[in-house]
């Protein structure tokens, strides 16, 4: 009897995912933003190692790309913490006190 209960519990644990579909969608968006940041960060080198190319220090590689990577990691953290099953509650969760104005 106890063996059957354990088997059912193991089956339930194996068949369920940790995250829901919404979490995975937000994670894919975050991965896309991170990948875009790394793509924008690449390039700017010189074919000849004796020639310096100042293009490596432009705004896109120094400011925009690292900001996109950090924003992407922020989206990933949000996707992990997102709970799509949580019901939206009203802003007033506590009953109003009649003694306060």
PyMOL commands that set and color helices and strands:
alter all, ss='L'
color gray80, all
select helices_A, chain A and resi 2-15+21-41+54-57+59-81
alter helices_A, ss='H'
color red, helices_A
deselect
rebuild
show_as cartoon
